[in-house]
Amino acid sequence: MTNAMRPVWAEVSASKLTRNLRAVQATAGVDVLAVVKADGYGHGAVECAPVLAAAGAKWLGVTSVEEGVRVRQALGILPQGIAPRVLVMCGVWAGEAVAAIRYALTPVVWEPYHLDLMEAEAKKLGLRDVAVHVEVDTGMARQGVRPGAQMAALLQRFGPESRLKLEGVMSHLASAEIVHGAQTESQMARFACALEQVRETGLRPALVHVGNTSAVDCGVVMPQLRVMAESLGAMPMTRAGLALYGYALDLEGGAPELHPEPVMTWKTRVVSLREVQAGDHVGYGGTFTAVKTMRLALLPVGYADGLRRELSSPAGAVLLHGRRAAVVGRVSMDLTIVDVTEIPGVEIGEEAVLIGAQGAERIGAEEHARWAETIPYEIICGISERVSRVIVD
């Protein structure tokens, strides 16, 4: 960061990101697709993707072709020979097939029109064996083809005349954080039946993948996945996102196997200081009234940056001098006021931590989520693009 830049930024630790990936790989015991969708869960996909690839991720997962193009371009900084595959996990839309093929992106498909789009573009370019992964709906009713007649019709599209190759078969789990949960057991049983249906067609995909951070963390799903993949002569793979960035959902009914380290520290600086007297109102609507003389610090960050409005007093706090400074009044669009009355020596230009550690104190995305009555995913994904992401260490 330089003085020419607005003093609101997020530092992302390359070493912690690497350690988290390797911990997930070791715990899973199968290949791990590193999910960098939603701008790397708010950590910066362009910044994180090269770090994860250099650390050994063979696959990266994005939401859309647009995200995939940005990630593929970002990977260009890596030495020749480090070229992970990029999976577009939410299908393709009209006009996207050309970019998917041009940038070597592998789409997840389940609708017949997905195949139509990819087939037409492959034919136009004179290509064969263009890889796609089929998603199976095993009970989440979101994405995926249903096993049975619907799936049989889709699989027939991969005949000798097809220009597409069924490289992978996948599904997604709705509640893997519940250890030995009935829904997960039902979904895995349906996935096993779907894989048998694939086997009966004579198709032999190279990869079978299912899961997320919780599926790795619970210790139950991965052994089942390995057995299923072996039955098809395929390699097992899982997908993980949240744990890479340092978080995991609480498990129900079991002890976690993952203990990831948060990799982001979201920072800003004090840009103004003032003293208010008892009876003075602070911020929009005058929702806070000083009951004594107070020293207040102004931070150039607000809800347009992703600092949730629910952190308005009395809920939120930031770290200054390794101590908690409570938010005073309402978080506004671009500015937030905090109380530094009991924190001596705070001056203009000093660093404040919004998410992360400072000294022995820490405020995590989990705490922001409690204040905002949401989940950590929404907090970290909600940090806006105008917050610069900087790779450190």
Protein Blocks (a to p, Z undefined) as FASTA:
>chain_A
ZZkbccbdddddfklmmmmmmmmmmmnopacdddfehhhnonopklmmmmmmmnopabdc
dfblmlmmmmmmmmmmpcehiacddddfebpaehklmmmmmnopacddfbfklmmmmmmm
mmmnopahiacdddddehlopgdcdehjklmmmmmmmgfklcbdcfbccdddfblmlghi
aklmmmmmmmmmmmmmmmmnopacfbdceddfklmmnommmmmmmmmmmmnopacddddf
klmnopacddehiacfbdcddfbdcddddfbdcdddehiaedehilaccfbdcddddddb
dfknopafklpcfkbccdeehiacddehjddfkbccddfklmghiaehiacdfbdcehjb
ccdfklmmmmnopafklmmmmpcfklccddeZZ
